[in-house]
Amino acid sequence: MLRLIPPGLILLILFTVVAAAVFYAAVPYKRRAFVPILLMTALGFALGQGWDYVGLPSFRFGQANVLPGLLFALGLQLLVRFVPRPSVEPREPPASNSTTGT
């Protein structure tokens, strides 16, 4: 089973989670939520892999493209506040219009 998963994918997931945790701890936000930070970090590392796929110069760590992915992820942290999040307030059930008559 592990032969089917390329080592670069495992490194990419590991770098994404570690970088998102560092961004969550170090970058000040008004409203902090880990999931939008993780999504933007994953998008940044995906753009870094696209950078490598095109053939532009990069710093590689095994099969993972680190430096452009980290730079894209850092740049995308400015857009974290625009990622929609579910509201924190619980929603009330809709009012029932049916009346029980006698």
VMD Tcl script that draws the C-alpha trace (Angstrom):
set ca {
  {0.00 0.00 0.00}
  {2.77 2.46 0.87}
  {4.49 1.81 -2.46}
  {1.59 3.53 -4.21}
  {2.04 6.77 -2.23}
  {4.98 8.87 -3.43}
  {7.29 10.16 -0.68}
  {6.94 13.70 -2.00}
  {3.22 13.65 -1.18}
  {3.92 12.64 2.41}
  {6.51 15.41 2.73}
  {4.13 17.91 1.17}
  {1.38 17.07 3.68}
  {3.86 17.25 6.56}
  {5.25 20.62 5.42}
  {1.73 21.97 4.92}
  {0.58 21.09 8.43}
  {3.78 22.37 10.06}
  {3.73 25.63 8.08}
  {0.04 26.17 8.88}
  {0.75 25.68 12.58}
  {3.60 28.20 12.41}
  {1.43 30.71 10.53}
  {-1.36 30.20 13.07}
  {1.00 30.87 15.96}
  {3.09 33.69 14.48}
  {0.87 35.79 12.21}
  {-1.58 38.06 14.07}
  {-5.21 37.87 12.95}
  {-8.34 39.46 14.36}
  {-10.36 36.27 14.03}
  {-8.13 33.23 14.17}
  {-9.28 29.89 12.85}
  {-6.96 27.06 11.91}
  {-8.95 25.62 8.99}
  {-8.78 28.72 6.72}
  {-5.07 29.07 7.49}
  {-4.55 25.41 6.63}
  {-6.51 25.79 3.37}
  {-4.46 28.78 2.22}
  {-1.23 27.04 3.21}
  {-2.23 23.93 1.25}
  {-3.09 26.12 -1.75}
  {0.31 27.81 -1.47}
  {2.17 24.51 -1.44}
  {0.05 23.30 -4.38}
  {1.07 26.43 -6.31}
  {4.68 25.66 -5.37}
  {4.31 22.18 -6.85}
  {2.87 23.77 -9.98}
  {5.92 26.04 -10.07}
  {8.10 22.91 -10.08}
  {5.91 21.19 -12.68}
  {6.39 24.12 -15.07}
  {10.14 23.72 -14.62}
  {11.06 26.98 -12.91}
  {14.04 26.93 -10.54}
  {13.31 25.90 -6.98}
  {14.74 24.44 -3.79}
  {13.69 20.82 -3.47}
  {13.60 18.59 -0.41}
  {13.29 15.11 -1.83}
  {10.34 15.19 -4.21}
  {8.70 18.18 -2.48}
  {9.23 21.70 -3.72}
  {9.77 23.72 -0.55}
  {10.84 27.30 -1.18}
  {8.26 28.48 -3.76}
  {5.52 26.62 -1.89}
  {6.46 28.31 1.37}
  {6.59 31.72 -0.31}
  {3.20 31.21 -1.98}
  {1.73 29.99 1.33}
  {3.08 33.04 3.16}
  {1.70 35.37 0.51}
  {-1.72 33.73 0.61}
  {-2.00 34.27 4.36}
  {-3.20 37.77 3.56}
  {-6.33 36.24 2.03}
  {-7.25 34.10 5.04}
  {-9.78 36.65 6.29}
  {-11.78 36.26 3.06}
  {-12.24 32.49 3.40}
  {-15.86 31.90 4.43}
  {-16.38 30.22 7.76}
  {-19.53 28.87 9.37}
  {-21.07 31.22 11.90}
  {-20.28 30.64 15.54}
  {-23.80 31.37 16.74}
  {-26.12 28.37 16.87}
  {-29.09 28.61 14.57}
  {-32.57 28.36 15.99}
  {-35.03 25.95 14.45}
  {-37.65 27.57 12.20}
  {-40.85 28.63 13.87}
  {-43.73 26.31 13.36}
  {-46.72 27.95 11.66}
  {-49.06 25.11 12.32}
  {-51.40 25.59 15.26}
  {-52.92 22.80 17.24}
  {-56.60 23.63 17.38}
  {-59.31 22.24 19.56}
}
mol new
graphics top color blue
foreach p $ca { graphics top sphere $p radius 0.5 }
foreach p [lrange $ca 0 end-1] q [lrange $ca 1 end] { graphics top cylinder $p $q radius 0.2 }
display resetview
